[in-house]
């Protein structure tokens, strides 16, 4: 898909906070270069381009997609814009890395991955957590049997966000609500270590005045274990993940952006890992995308299409279960 001797050209769709972080981290990826940025505001595009030394700045998406220097489009727009933006990029012959959640429903996910397969273009959901060395070390410890048989997973992610229906995070027209905005991380870490669909689940939610869920907890039941997952706009949660077996457990502080993990055997620290990175962590997923494109792959082995579909399926089940309990 790309020439192995040429840098992979990245087009950045969005000038928001996460797009800024991602583009900053591209400087740490060998053979990657941000070559263009697109925003609805020409001024915002120009300011972003100047701050990141990006040569191309666009306010027209079609013109942006016509830029031959772009090999892959990074999409950092609000959730409800993901599907159309990714569809247009794929059909324009561009690879796509799209921020989480990839889309806002299981149906959209199936449709978008079908488009990727029909066009033969690369598509990946930007679940950067999966690519972090601390998360991958925790996976290795589990695979080595160091915690024994997996019994429990506990994970939560929440920060206080005062209610304002005009905020993107609360705007139901833009896919607002804690589940899609933050809850996708606990759901994703559960799937990464379980690789199973729950046999049953229970969920409760508190709703903001406009109907967006601002606090949600779910219990997922598996054949030989249980997962408890929470997310919130109402308070700061611990934001740790615990992967618990019958011989030991792994504690991962701030698991969504993890820099370290600790392995315990009962109360004894048996092992510890810290990555000591010099960037925020987005560089790992960007480097993996570049490797995939150079190898001619059309989906990631770490974050494949089926994983995105599962996350959408599980979030839909959680939302439905919360509604049945009155949330």
Secondary structure, DSSP 8 states (H G I E B T S, - for coil): ---TTS-EEEEEE--SHHHHHHHHHHTTSTTEEEEEEE-SSHHHHHHHHHHHT-SEEES-HHHHHT-TT-SEEEE-S-GGGHHHHHHHHHHTT-EEEEESSSSSSHHHHHHHHHHHHHHT--EEEE-GGGG-HHHHHHHHHHHTTTT-SEEEEEEEEE------TTSTTT-GGGT-SHIIIIIHHHHHHHHHHH-S--SEEEEEEEE-TTS-EEEEEEEEEETTEEEEEEEESSS-----EEEEESS-EEEETTGGG-SEEEEEETTEEEEEEE---SS-SHHHHHHHHHHHHHHT-SS-SSS-HHHHHHHHHHHHHHHHHHHHTT-
